[in-house]
Amino acid sequence: MNRKILTCVLLGIFLFVSVIAVGCAPAQKPVPTPEKSIVPAPARKIAPAPTPSGPQVPAPRKTASGRSMDLSRAKLITQKVDALPDVKKCTVVVTKNTAYIGLTLEPGAKKETTEPAVSSKVMSTEPLINTVYVTSDPRMVSRLKRIHDEIAGGKPITNFTKDLAVIAGSMSTRTTTP
């Protein structure tokens, strides 16, 4: 009986080692035959596009994201608003078709006349803007400055939707076009 057990154990070890050796062997990849090899097609020449006969219209600018477009629009608005006589400095945040503007006014400037002038300047400068919020409250201006800096630093504007809603609710001048 010992001989039967020994034979069974040796047979089991042999089978185990055989299965391990065959199962762990790397799979052999088939060698490509000449009739299956891929031959690249000859390059085709593309004819130049015909020139338009009508007036030349510049192509829309391609930007990496809407954020970079909003930042460039904010920069343009900042330059135009800073050029106004009663404005010492301004901070602008643009989201799609809305502009949030924080003003630091020159001494003696009246916010009642300056804020509406800024709003109309923005509307004439950037035709895609249809809502403008303007404030000269120093707390709101500093919040807008922080938001502008963080957006310029790469944070998405969606992080600031609640802040901008609070700021919009507290701003004294709001202009909307249909």
C-alpha positions, 0 to 999 in steps of 0.5 A: 500500500505504501507503494501505491501512495508513493506512486500517487504522490509522485504522479500528483507532483509530476502533474502539478509541476507540468501544469505550472510549467505549461501554464506559466510559459509565455504565449508565442505571438504569431509571425506575420506572413507577407500577405498579411503585412500592411502597406501604407497607402501613398500620400495624397496631395490636398488642393489649396482651398479656394479663396473667398470672393466676398469680404474677409472676416477674421476667423473666431479666435480659438482659445484653450478654454472659455476661461482664457477668453473671459480673462482677455475680455476682462483685461480689455474692459479694465483698460477701458474703464481705467481710462475714465476720468473718475476711476483710479483703479478697477477690477473686472471679473467676466463670466460669459455675458456678465461683468462684475466691476469693482471700482476705486474712485478718485478723491471727490468722485461721485459714485452716483455718476461714475458707476452708471458711466462705467456700466455704459462704457462696458456695454459699448466696449464689449457687445457680448456683455449684457449684464454689468454689476458695478460697485465702489464698496471697498469690501466688495472690490477686495472680494472681486480682486481675490476672485480675479486673482484666483481665476487668473491663477488657474482656478475654475470660475465655477468655484466662485458662483456663490461669491459672485451671486452674493456680490451681485446682490449687494452691488448698487449699479446693475445694467441689463440689456435684452 
